Amino acid sequence: MKYFWLLWLTASFFACENKNVVATSKSTKVVANQKVDKDGLSIATFAGGCFWCTEAIFERTIGVKEVVSGYTAGQQAYPTYAEVGSGRTGHTEAIEIYYDSTVIDYPKLVEVFMATHDPTQLNRQGPDVGTQYRSGIYFRNAQEEKIVKDHIAALTTEGKYSKPIVTEVKPFEKFWIAEDYHQNYYEINPGNPYVQSVSRPKVEKFLKEFPHLVKEEYKPKQAK
């Protein structure tokens, strides 16, 4: 029993609700893509647990020009981090990826996303538990829907996972930008315990498994 409680306390300390962040700025309550000129870039919306992790992975991906952390797939307008964390808004932590489709295409982004989180975990990712941490891909057209479903079907046929894939696949509706202090959190707070124990291993997995997709400035330095 003591061992169980030790594990529980450890997981709780490193869970998303206990990220040890200090909200130094007021909540940002705006809808992404309003009055923002992205110069014809394509957009992808994924949810794979804590947005600090997914944001950091795709910031390192070639062809990606910007990644924004936020909330999607819920009912409440202008949600805050605390409200989403309560699990009552229906939203999940997510990212919007603005990318150059001539450099990297949507199928490759889906491949990276599915490989860098656990799509078999229902309403959680690692120590983060709740519907706000569910796995999800939110497509913008029929072609993207087919790409996602075909990829999931291929992973299932290959027996990639021992458990069924539970990633939510739904049409995109709205994306709400998260508070300022969540943006680029991995880079700004490298010493945060959650970043070190949860986010960093995911980023390192991406660097190892997709070296050909890593931006030059993020490639591991070769030992001399």
HUQUIGI-V691364 format. One line per field, one symbol per residue. psi: psi as a letter, one per 20 degrees, with the letter a starting at -180 (. if undefined). Layout:
# HUQUIGI-V691364
psi: ???
This chain:
# HUQUIGI-V691364
psi: ghgghggghgghhjrhhlikqonirqpomqpqjpkoojljqrpqoqplbpihghghghhipqiphqppqbqrkahpqlqrghgghijiiirqprqppoqoiigprghhggggghijrojipplrocioprhijqpqpoqirhghgggghhgghghghikhqiqqpjppoqqpfqppprqhihpkhghhmhiphggghggghgghgghghlhijpqgiippppp.
